[in-house]
Amino acid sequence: DSAIAGMTFRVDRIADALERNPILVTALNPAIGYEKAAAIAKKAYRERRPVLEVALEDSGLDAKTLKQLLDPAALTKGGMHTGTGGG
């Protein structure tokens, strides 16, 4: 209990790591296909850039759709997320 009580988290570093995690692109597979999503993951990882940033350049999807598809909180709920309000 005492170890957990004194624990602190660097929320900024956690968010940064999450934004760069290549696993996020799996949510793009239904929208852009596996090959394109994999290419985005590889580029983001290679260039150490957020997945969203690279996806904006290379996916052909708009920012609103990408933000919905790549929302980590929504992804933890399971199911398919189309980015169009469906689910």
C-alpha positions as CSV (number, residue, x, y, z in Angstrom):
1,D,0.0,0.0,0.0
2,S,2.7,2.5,0.9
3,A,4.5,1.9,-2.4
4,I,1.4,2.7,-4.4
5,A,0.5,5.7,-2.3
6,G,3.7,7.4,-3.1
7,M,3.7,6.5,-6.8
8,T,3.6,9.3,-9.4
9,F,3.0,9.2,-13.1
10,R,4.4,11.3,-15.9
11,V,1.1,11.6,-17.8
12,D,2.8,13.6,-20.6
13,R,5.2,10.7,-21.2
14,I,2.5,8.1,-21.1
15,A,0.4,10.1,-23.6
16,D,3.4,10.5,-25.9
17,A,4.2,6.8,-25.8
18,L,0.6,5.9,-26.5
19,E,0.4,8.3,-29.5
20,R,3.5,6.7,-31.0
21,N,2.4,3.1,-30.4
22,P,2.2,1.3,-33.7
23,I,-0.5,-1.0,-32.5
24,L,-3.0,1.8,-32.9
25,V,-3.0,1.3,-36.7
26,T,-4.9,-1.9,-36.3
27,A,-8.0,0.3,-35.8
28,L,-7.4,1.6,-39.4
29,N,-7.5,-1.8,-41.1
30,P,-11.2,-1.8,-41.8
31,A,-11.0,1.8,-43.3
32,I,-7.8,1.7,-45.3
33,G,-6.7,-2.0,-45.4
34,Y,-3.9,-3.9,-43.7
35,E,-1.1,-3.0,-46.1
36,K,-1.6,0.8,-45.9
37,A,-2.1,0.6,-42.1
38,A,1.1,-1.4,-41.8
39,A,3.0,1.1,-43.9
40,I,1.8,3.9,-41.6
41,A,2.8,2.0,-38.5
42,K,6.3,1.4,-39.9
43,K,6.8,5.0,-41.0
44,A,5.6,6.4,-37.6
45,Y,7.9,4.0,-35.8
46,R,10.9,4.6,-38.0
47,E,10.5,8.4,-37.8
48,R,9.4,8.4,-34.1
49,R,6.3,10.3,-34.9
50,P,2.7,10.0,-33.6
51,V,0.6,7.5,-35.6
52,L,-2.1,10.2,-36.1
53,E,0.4,12.6,-37.6
54,V,1.6,10.0,-40.2
55,A,-2.0,8.8,-40.8
56,L,-3.1,12.3,-41.7
57,E,-0.4,12.4,-44.4
58,D,-0.8,8.9,-45.8
59,S,-4.2,7.4,-45.1
60,G,-6.5,9.7,-47.2
61,L,-8.8,10.0,-44.2
62,D,-9.7,13.4,-42.6
63,A,-8.6,14.4,-39.1
64,K,-12.0,14.0,-37.5
65,T,-12.3,10.4,-38.7
66,L,-8.7,9.5,-37.7
67,K,-9.2,10.9,-34.2
68,Q,-12.3,8.8,-33.8
69,L,-10.6,5.7,-35.1
70,L,-7.4,6.1,-33.2
71,D,-9.0,7.1,-29.9
72,P,-7.3,4.8,-27.3
73,A,-10.2,5.1,-24.8
74,A,-12.7,4.0,-27.5
75,L,-10.4,1.2,-28.5
76,T,-10.4,-0.2,-25.0
77,K,-14.2,-0.8,-25.2
78,G,-13.8,-3.3,-28.0
79,G,-15.8,-3.8,-31.1
80,M,-15.3,-2.1,-34.5
81,H,-15.2,1.6,-34.7
82,T,-15.9,3.1,-38.1
83,G,-15.2,6.7,-37.3
84,T,-18.6,7.6,-38.6
85,G,-20.6,7.3,-35.4
86,G,-21.4,3.6,-35.9
87,G,-19.8,1.0,-33.9
